[in-house]
Amino acid sequence: MESAGTEPEPERCPPAQEPPVSPALPAEEPERSEAAPEPQQEAEGVPPPAPVAQGRRPSGPGSKGQAKRCSAGKGGRGKRGSTRRAGEEGGRPARRAHVTVDSSKAKTSLEALKISLRQLRWREFPFGRRLPCDIYWHGVSFHDNDIFSGQVNKFPGMTEMVRKITLSRAVRTMQDLFPEEYNFYPHSWILPEEFPLFVAEVRMMKESDPPWKPTFIVKPDGGCQGDGIYLIKDPSDIRMAGNLQSRPAVVQEYISKPLLIDKLKFDIRLYVLLKSLEPLEIYIAKDGLSRFCTEPYQEPTLKNLHQVFMHLTNYSLNIHSGNFIHSDNANTGSKRTFSSVLYRLSSKGVDIKKLWSDIISLVIKTVIALTPELKVYYQSDIPAGKPGPTCFQILGFDILLMKNLKPVLLEVNANPSMRIEHEQELSPGVFENVPSPVDEEIKVAVIRDTLRLMDPYKKKKKDNQNCKLSNSNFSMASVDILYIDITRRWNSMGLDQRESGMCLQAFVEAFFCLAQRRYKSLPLHEQVASLIDFCEYHLAILDEKRLVCSRGMTERRAELGTCQPDGLHLTAATHAPLLNRMTAANKLTDYRNHRS
């Protein structure tokens, strides 16, 4: 992972402790150039399909780089003018076209964006442009009607989807369907509509477990930067007077046993790029920020509930504490890099690989929960027949680590702060903006790598075929969740994993689970046999297609006189996967016969 600028890189976790890439969600390698460093982000999504011409009307929600395009709304400048692509002209390679970026609405992310564009050597238009740009960078939301092409860094409806109430409802729906997979989100109630339910459930839990002394945290739905958040010990402490009807809120069970460093509570701000909704494509930054409280933590009591510098990790609150320390490097202060925290945990024997796997699982499952309604927002914002741009968005995931190292989702931010400076009080009432090295290191890298991933001129990978296993009762989201959980569980057992992906035991477990879900009415051995037959059939069709293509290529090469003497060996090597599949199929058939 490269640093954002030319300063020497701070001490990081050993390479072995970097977050693993999920093999089911392969990485897309951005095109390399001398002008831009290697991206810091790690792919957690399906590779994108082949691109289409910009300015084309999207035919489906939230898609990127294919016939289905996402739009976010409004503000464009018509179709982009023609630009020269890299190629051969007159025997000389053509110069690669500069990517153009409209930064006129970047607002708080402007300085980090400017640094990123300088590193990439892209063309910035800070006051907009009469001609269309490749990328439009907006600071808060996107509500322009006139952009017909290009890419915009906001999805329609994202701000509404990650509000506290909407997020809680989306995750709760998935908790009803997959309770064990979505246990990373605290038990929540929506106020005022669920206040009676909140009172009844708390009373019932106290009666069944008398020693239980819970604490709850109340978060206003539209609040930000810690505004309006407070802790309570009993439902009767809810501030019902006047505000709840006009300002609804979410009340959650408070995590009273967080992981502490230097006796301080902290949370993680992790940056996630949602690059596409269809296919769902997610990139997770390898580093983020750790924001620390400024008073030593104590478990909540009636006497300390009001001490926000102890219980709330919000940077905007703790910066007003007399104990707040502005960080001069990545390893100290009230705001540090997440990698420095991981390095410290690793030195104490914590399994960083498993921790990262749990965090990645949390992120993917959360995005899966939000995706259906995001598609609805898209279809409402851009009706059929209306052109629009492609969308992408950087999200800020706020995650808390419990004492047992289990990650818990606190909230998702549609517009995470990208400021790379902080206010410093020179004298009473006199402030100035001072550069923040930690913010610059993390945020510039996130924006720069996001831009590189969205580069409209880089080569695209071909679209993958959809898995034939999915149907109306068995979605690919279910397959993704199954893969994540089984892989994580087996990898956490300390098995010798020399290659990425599933170990044999995990594959067998996943295969049996898939068979049981798809063929529910059959005995187990028939379920497994049916799934084997199903897979063999579709693999045979795929191999037959490849065989036809290979024969056609061989014939064309023979006509051109370029066929090598060892052409027979080449043909055998070409179909080695088929031989391997036949061997595997024979083994599974033997197993099936033995079981029956």
N, C-alpha and C positions, 0 to 999 in steps of 0.2 A: 504494500500500500504506500503510495507516494504522498508526500506532504503537499500542502496547497501552494506553497511558494518556494522561494529559493533558500529559506532558512534551513539549517540542519534539522533533520527529523528527530523528535524526542524519542526517548526509549519506549519501545512498544512491546507487546506480548510476543513471545517466540512464535515463529511461523506455524508451529504445530498447533498453537492455540487459536489460530484465526478461525472465524466461523465457517463451518463446512458448507459446501454447496450441495443442495439436494439433487441427486441424480434424476429424480422425476421431473425436476424443473430446471433444465439445463441452461447454462449461461449463454448469453449472446455476446460475442466478442466485438466491441466497437472497432472500426477501422483505425489503424494506427497511423500516426503522422509525426513528424519531427516537431511540429508546433505544439502538440498537446501531450501532457503526461498520461501515463496509464491510468485508467479509471480506478477509483477506490471502491466502487460499489460492486456488489455481488449479486448475481442473478438468482431470483427465486420465482421465475415465471416461465411460461411456455415461450419458445422462440417465436418471433414475429414472422408473418408471412411476407411474400414478395410485395414490393411497393406498387402503388398506382400513381398516376399523374395527380399532382396537387390541384385543388380547386374543384374536384369531382364530388358530387353529392354523395354523402354516406348512405349505404344501403342497410346499415344495421347499427345498433347502439355501441358507442364507445370503442370501436375498433380502430386500429392504427396500422398504417402501412399496407392495407389491403382494400378490397372493394368496399368493405364496411368501414366507415370513417366516423370519428367522434366529433361533435361540435360542442363548443361551449357557449356560443352565444354571439356576441355582437362586437363590432368594431373593426372592420377590415378595410381593405383598400382595393378590393377586386382581385383579379387573378394575377399571379406572379408572372413577371416578364421572363422570357426565355433566357437561360444561362448556359454557358458552355460547360459540358461535363468533361471529365478526364478522358482522354482518348488519343487517337493518332490523327494528326492533321499535317499533310505535307511531309510525312516522315518524322515529325517532331511531336513529342507528347504535349497535349494541351494542358494548360494550367488549371489546377483544381479550383472550382468556383468558390468564392468566399460565402460563408453562411451569413445571412443578414438577420439582425435581431432588433426589434422595436422595443426599446426600454423606457418609453415615455410614461408608462404607468407602473414602473417597478417599485416605487415608493421605498419602503424600509429595506428592501433587499438590493437597492441600487448599487451600493458600494461593492458588496460581494459579487454582484453580477458583473460589474465593470472589470474587476480583477480577473474573473473567470474568462471574460471575453478577450482580455489582453493576453492571457496565457494561451488561449486557443487561436488567437490571431483572426478572430471573426470580426465582422463589421457591425458596429453598434450605431443605432439611430436614436439618440436620446430625446429628440423632439418629434419623433414619428417620421413617416416617409410617405410621399405621394404614391409611389409604387408599392406593391405588396412586399412584405418581408417573409422570410422563412419561418421565423419564430416570433411570437408576441409574448412578452413577459409582463404579467400583471401582478400587482402587489397583494391585493386582497381577494377580489372576486372578478368575474368576467361577465359583463352585461352589455356588450356591444353587439349590434345587429349586422354589421357590414363586413365582417371578415369571411371571405368565401374560400380561402385556401390557407396553407401554412399550418403552423402548430401553435397552440395556446397552452400555457402552463396552468390552466384551471379546467376542472370538469364542472359541467352544470349540475347544481344540486349538492355538491360536495359539502359546502358549508352547512347546509341544513342536515345532511346525513350524519355528520359527526357531532352535532350538538348533543348534549348529555342525555336528553330524553330519547331522542331518535336512536342514538347509539345503544342505549340500554334496551330499547324495544327490539332492535335488530339482533343483538346478542342473546336476548332472552328467548327469541324464537328459535335460535340455534341450540340454546341450552335445553329447550323442550325436546328437540329432535336428537341431539347428541350431548347428553348431560355430562358425560365423562370427558369429552373432548373440549368442552367450553367451560370448564371449571376454573379458568384463569381470571374470570371477571367477578367482582364481589356481588353478593346478593343485593339487589337494588329494588327500590320502590319509587314510583312516580307520584309526585305531590302536585296538586291536592287530591287528584282523583283516586289514588290508592292509599290515602291516609288511613281509612278504616281497616283495610287489609294489612297495612303495616302494623297498626296497633294490635290486631288480632294475632298475627303471626309471631310477633315478639312476645306477647303474653303466653302463647302456646309453647314456644321454645323455652321460656323461663320456667314454666310449670314442669316440662319434661326434663329439664336440666337445671335445678335450683342453683348450683354454684356458678352458672354462667352469668357473667357480668359484662354485657356487650357495650361497645361504644359505636356510635354512628356518626357519619359525616354528611352534612347537608350541602349540596352544590347547586346553586341557581343554574337553570338551563342555559341561559344566555351569558353566563358569567365568564370572565377570562382573567388571567393574571391573579388568581386567588380572590377576586372580588366576591364578597358575600358568602364565602365558605365559613362554616362553623361546625363545631363538634357538640354532640349531645350524648347523654347516658340513657335517656328514656324518651319514648315517643311524646310524652306530655311536654317536653322541652322544645318542641318544634315552635318556631315563631310564626304563629298562624295569623297574627293581626295584620290585616291589610295587604301584605306583600304577595302571598302565595297565589292568589287569584290572578294578579297582574303579572307576577313573575314566578312561574312554576319552577319546580326544582326536582332533583333526584336525591334521595337519601340512600346511603349505602352503608353496609357493615364496614367499620373502620379496621384496617390491618394494624393490629396492636403490637405485633412482634415482627418488625422489619429487620432486615440485615443492617448492621451498623458498621461504620468505619470511623475510627477515632471518636467513638461514642456518639456519632452524629447520624441522623437519618438522612437518606439521600434517595433521589430517583434518577431515572435514565431518560434522556431525550434521544430517541433513535429516529433517524431520518429514513423514510421509505418512499421510493418512487413508484407510483402507480402509472405504468407506461401504457397500459391498454386494458380494456374491459373484455374485449372479445378478439382474440383469446386473452384470458386473464394473465397479465404479465407484471411481475412485481420484482423490484430491485431493492435490496436492503444495504444501507451503508455499513461498512465494516467498523466504523467508529462513530461515536456520538458524544453527547455531553452528560456529565453527572453533576446534578445540582444538589448542593448540601444545605441542610438546615444550619442555623447559626447558634443554636443552644443545644447542649447535651440532651439526648432523648431520655424520656421517662415514659413508662406506660401511662395512658390517660387516666386521670382521676378528676373528681369534681373540682379540685383546686387548680389543676393545670390545663384544663380544657381550653382556656382562652389564650394560651401561650402559642401563638402562631409560629414563632421562630423555632419552636421545638417540634411542632407537628406537621407543618405545611412546608413543602419543599419548593414552592414557587419562587423563582428568581426575583420576580417583581416585588414580592413581599420581603424576602430576606435581605435585599440590597439596602433596605432602610434600617437594618439592624446595625448597632455599633460594633458587632463582632464580624460583620461581613468582610471577607478578604478577597480583594481583586487578584486574580491569578496572573502571575508573571510567566508561568510555564504550565505544562500539561499535568503536572503531578501534585500541585499544591493549590490551596485556596478554596473558596466556596463554590467555584465552578471549575471542573476538571474534565479531561477527556475520559470517555468510558474505557478506552484501552488502558489508561493508567490504572484504573480501578481493577480491570481484569488482570493486569500484570501483578498487582498486589494480591489479589485473591489466588492467582496461580501459585505465587510464592508460598502460600499457606496450604497448598495441596488441593485446592478446589478444582473440580473437573470442569475446565472452561469449555471444552468441546460440548459436553452435555448441556451446560448453561446456555450456550449459543443456540444449540438445537432447540431447546425449550422456547427461547425468545423468538426464533424464526417460526416455530410452530404457532405461537401466539399471534404473530403478525399475519401470517397467511390465513389463519382461521378467521381473524377479525375482518380482513378484506373480503373473504368469501361471504361473511354475514352481511356486509354492506352492498355487495355487488348487485343483487336483484333490484333494489330500489334505485340505485344509481342509474341502471339501465332505463328505468321508468322515467326518471328525471330527464335523461337524454332524449327519449322519444317525445316527451312533452315539450322540450325546449326547441328541438329541431324536427318539425313534422316532415313526413315523406315529401320528397320533391324539392326540399330547400337545401341549398349547398351550405357547407360549413367546414371548419378546420378540423384537424386532428387534435385531441386533447391528451395532456399528461398532467400529473400533479405530484408535488412533494408533500408528504404528510409527516407530521410530527407525532410519534407514538411516545406517550409518557408511561413508563413502566416502573413498578416498584418490585424490589427483590425482598422476599420474606426471609426470615431467619434461616429457614431450611433451603434457601436458594431457589424457591419456586417463584417465577416471574408472575406478576399480577398486573393486568391492564388497568391504568387509572383513567386515561382518556385519550382521544385522538384529536389532533389539531389540524384543521384544514389549511391554516395559514401560519405555520410555525415561524417565529421570528428569525430573520436572517441578518440581523444587525451584527456588525463585527466591531462595534465600539460600545463603551459604557459611559454613563455620566459620572463625573467625579466632582465633588464639591470643593472648590478652591477656597472659598470663604463663605460665611453664612449667607445662603440664598444665591450664591454665584456658582454656576456649574459650567463645565466644559466637557465635550466628548473626547474620550481618551481611547486609543486603539486597544482592543482586547485580543491578545495573541491566541488564546484558546478558541475563541469564537471564530477568528479568521482561519485558523488551521482546519477546523471542522467544516464550517459553512461554505467557504470558498470551494473546498474539495467536493462537497455535495452538489453545489450548483454547477461547477465545471463538469463533473462526471455525468450529471443529468443532461447537460447540453450535448455532450459527446454521444450519449446514448440516443438522443433525439436528432442527431445530425442527419438531415434529409439526403445527403449525398453519399453516405456510407452504404456499403453493400448489405443487402438484406438476405437472410436465409429463407429457403423455401418453406412453405407451410407444411406442417406435419399432418398426417392423416389422423382423424379422430379415432379414438378407441371404439371398437364395435361392441364393447361390453355394456356401454351406458344405454339406458332406456328411460322411460318416463318415471319408473319406480326406483331407478338405481342411477343416480346422477354422478357425473365426474367429480363433483365436489365431495361426494361420499368416498370415492376412490382416493382423492388427494388426502383427505383426512385419515383414511385407513393407512395409506402409505407412510404419512408423517409419523403417526403414533407407533406403528409397528417397527419402523426403522429406528426411531429414537430409542425405543425400549430395548431392542437387541443391541444397538451400538453402545448403550449405557452399561451393558453387562461386562464390558472390558474385553470383548472378543478381539482376536487379532484380525483387524480389518486392513488388508493391504490394498484394497481397491475401494473406491467410493460405491455407494449403492447398498442394496440389501445383501446381507449374508444369506447363506442357504437356509438356515432355520427361519429367518424372518420371511423369506420368499415362500417357504412351505406354509407358514401360518397365514400369510396374506392370501395365498392361492386358495386355501381351505375356506377362509372368510368370504372371499369373492364367490366361491362355489355355493356356499350356504345361502348367501344373499340372493343370488340369481336363480337358484333352483330350490326354492324353499320347501316344496312339497315332496321332494325325493329323499330317500335315505342318504347318509353322508357319502358312502362309497359311490353311489350313483350321481350325487352332486358333483363330486370330483371328476368322475369319468365324463360327465356331460360337459364340464368346462374344458377338459382336455380336448375332447372332440371339437368343441366350438373353436378353440384357439388353433388347433391343427388345421381346420378347414380354412380359416382366414389367412393363416400363414402360408398355406399351400397356394392360395390365390395370389398372394403378394409375390411369392417366389416365381410363380408362373409368369407374372408380368415382367419381373426382372429378367427372367430367362429370355423372353421375347425381345426385350430391349438389348440384352447382351448379344444375342444372335444377329440382330440388325447392325449393331456397331461392328461386330467381327466381319460381317459380310462387306460393310463399307470400307473397313480397313484393308481387306483382301483386295478389293477393287483398286485401292490406291497403292497397293504394293507395299504397305507398311507393316504387315503382319509379321510378328517375331517368330523365329523357329520353334520356340517353346509355347506355341499358341495353345496346345492341349493343356499344358500345365496352367496357363493363364485361365482357361475356361474352368478348370477344376477349382482353382483358387477363388474364382468369382462366385462359385456356388457353395463355398465352404459353409456359409450359414445354414444352407439347406441340409447339408450333411450333419451338422451339429444338431439341428432341430430333429432330424430323423433319429439320431442316437438318443436324444433326450426323450423323444416320443416313445421309443422302444422301452426305455427304462420306466416311464410312467405307465405304459401298457402292462409291463411285467408286474408293477406294483398293483395295478388295478385288478389283474387276474389273480394275484395272490390274495387280495382283499376279498374277492368274490368267491 
